[in-house]
Amino acid sequence: MTPESVHRAASPVTGPRGGRVPFVLLGLGAVILLAGVALLVRDSGGGEGAAGADAPSAQARGRLGQGGAGGSSGGGGQQAEALPPRFDGTLCWKDLERFNEGVTVGNFRQWAAPLLASGDPVVRDYLRERLTELIGNDAAHATEVLGWARDAGPREFNVIMSALRASEAVHQPQVAARLLEQGVSGDLDGARRAGILSALDTQKRLDAESLGRLADFAKEPASGEAGWAATRTIARVMKRDFNEKGNLAPYLDKLLTIGTESPDEDIRYLALSMPMHATPVLDEDASARYAKVLTSEGSPDGREAAAHNLSVSGGDKARTLELFSQSFATEQEVCVRWALFRFAARVAGRDALPVMANMAVVDARFQPLYHVFERIYASGTLDFVRVWNSLPEQDPFGCLDRHH
C-alpha cells in the first residue's frame, strides 16, 4: 500500500466501469462468433431458406418500421435490400457480418434493440464499439446519439454513453456543451444525469464557464448522484490538464468550494480528497482553505483528506507541523489523529519526531507507533515512502479499509 492509498477510491459510481478487450470484427468472409444472439432475415415461417431470400413478415415490418437497408450477403433481391433485418435468438455469422456492414446511426437503435435484449455482455461490448465507430468525429452524429439517452432503457443507455464518451466527437466543443446542458437539466432523473455528466470527464480541459456550472450544480442540495458525478468530472479533468502542464488553480478552487459548501457529506469528501491524486503544490490561498477544513469540517473523512493534501502542499513545514500538533490535541477521532501523526512525518521527515513525540504524550495509543518511526529513522531510512513501507503495521486502528 502506498501512502496515497489512504482514502476511498473516487472512481466512478455511476455509469460503466472499466472496459473489455475490444471486440474485433474481421473483413468480408471472416467468421465471427457471438454465442446466444441471432440475426435472421426471413419471415416468421421462413424455414431453412437462405437469410434475406424471403420478404420480412408483416409482424417484423410493424416492429422495425423503416429502419434502413439490410445490407447484402448474397442474392436477397430488392425487398431484402430495402427493409431492415429481423433479429432472433440464434446466431448466423454471415448475418452478423451483414449487420456490421449495413448498420448506420439512423437505424442503429432499431437493429440493436433485439441484440441488447439478449443480455449478452459480449454483444453489448460489440454494439458499444460499433456505435463508437459510427459516431467517429462527427458532432452531428454525437448530438443525435446523445438525444437517445433521454428515453433509453438501462442497457441501451449504458451502450450509448459508453460509445459516446469513447468517440472522437466527444471533444468537439458543441458536443461537450450539449453534454453539460443535458447533464444539469432538471427534467432528467439523477442516474441519467450522472451518466451524462460522467461522459464529460474525457475532456482535456474545462473552461471557466463549464467549471462554474458544474460546481454550482454539485453544490445544489438536490443534486445527489449527479452532483457526485459532476464533482468527479472536475477532478478527473483537473488531473488530465495538470499532467499536461495545465493550470491547476481553477479546478482546485472549484473543488474546495464544493468541499466546503455542499450540504452532501459524500460530495464534500469527494471534492476534498480528489486533489490528492494530482499531489498539487498548494498556493497560500488553497493552503489556508484546507487548514480551515482541518479544523472545521464536520466529516472525519474530510479532515483526513485535508491533512493529506496539506502534507504534500510544499508550503511552510514549520507552520504545517504546528497546525497538525494543534489539531491533534483537539481532535476526537482516532483515524484523523492517525492521519495527522503519519502525515507529520511526510511533512518534515525525521525533523517531525519531536512533534510526533508530543502527539504520543497526548494520546498514549501512539506511543508504540512513535517508537517504530523513531527506530526506522535511526536506521537511516529517510524517504517517506520507504518509511511507510517499513512499518510493520500500516493500519493500526482499522482506518484505511473504511475508505474502499
Secondary structure, 3 states (H helix, E strand, C coil): CCCCCCCCCCCCCCCCCCCCCCCCCCCCCCCCCCCCCCCECCCCCCCCCCCCCCCCCHHHHHHHCCCCCCCCCCCCHHHHHHCCCECCCCCCHHHHHHHHHHCCCCCHHHHHHHHHCCCCHHHHHHHHHHHHHHHCCCHHHHHHHHHHCCCCCHHHHHHHHHHHHHCHHHHCHHHHHHHHHHHCCCCCCHHHHHHHHHHHHHCCCCCHHHHHHHHHHHHCCCCHHHHHHHHHHHHHHHHHHHHCCCCCHHHHHHHHHHHHHCCCHHHHHHHHHHHHHCCCCCCHHHHHHHHHHHHHCCCHHHHHHHHHHHHCCCCCHHHHHHHHHHHHHHCCCHHHHHHHHHHHHHHHHHHHHHHHHHHHHHCHHHHHHHHHHHHHHHCCCCCHHHHHHHCCCCCCCCCCHHHC
